[in-house]
Amino acid sequence: SQGRVAYPPRANNPSNTLIKILKKIKDLKLDKGTKNFQPSNLEVTKINIENHADNVIPGSADAVFNIRFNDMHSSDSLIKWIDNKIEKIFSKLENASCTYTYDATAESFLNKAGDLYNIISKSISEVTFDLSIEIDLFPSLSSTLFSILQASIIYLLV
């Protein structure tokens, strides 16, 4: 609940807990990458605390993070992973609630090299005068896509 900075025992500061939650989630490694993809990563992109007074403990805080994931995961598997991590954290807190939403934009996939890749490779070779360009040098340029899962967490103290 919201309160005055001068009386911290009378209020719970959701920003402190939100930062701890984000750190725990951020510190977990999703994978080590694959032959065709770099490791999946989670990045916190927003932390919002709507508080216009400098001497008031806020009543709520929210954050957004994105996960750029490789072909070892799907958006559904990551949603289950996030659900599990957040539920574990909140099961240990008193007088706290959390709501969160997801926005999965795509799934990762891998295309085999083909005509488009050959055209791009040839064009790069002609411009750079490097005739030794091989398909293995550019798998992430033309044939792979990482997907992004965005999750918003709103932490409210009751």
HELIX and SHEET records of a PDB file:
HELIX    1   1 PRO A    8  ARG A   10  5                                   3    
HELIX    2   2 PRO A   14  ASP A   27  1                                  14    
HELIX    3   3 SER A   75  SER A   91  1                                  17    
HELIX    4   4 ASP A  115  THR A  128  1                                  14    
HELIX    5   5 ILE A  135  LEU A  137  5                                   3    
HELIX    6   6 PRO A  139  SER A  142  1                                   4    
SHEET    1   A 2 GLY A   3  ARG A   4  0                                        
SHEET    2   A 2 VAL A  56  ILE A  57 -1                                        
SHEET    1   B 4 ASN A  41  ASN A  48  0                                        
SHEET    2   B 4 SER A  60  PHE A  69 -1                                        
SHEET    3   B 4 SER A 147  LEU A 157 -1                                        
SHEET    4   B 4 ALA A  96  ALA A 104 -1                                        
SHEET    1   C 2 PHE A 109  LEU A 110  0                                        
SHEET    2   C 2 THR A 144  LEU A 145 -1                                        
END                                                                             
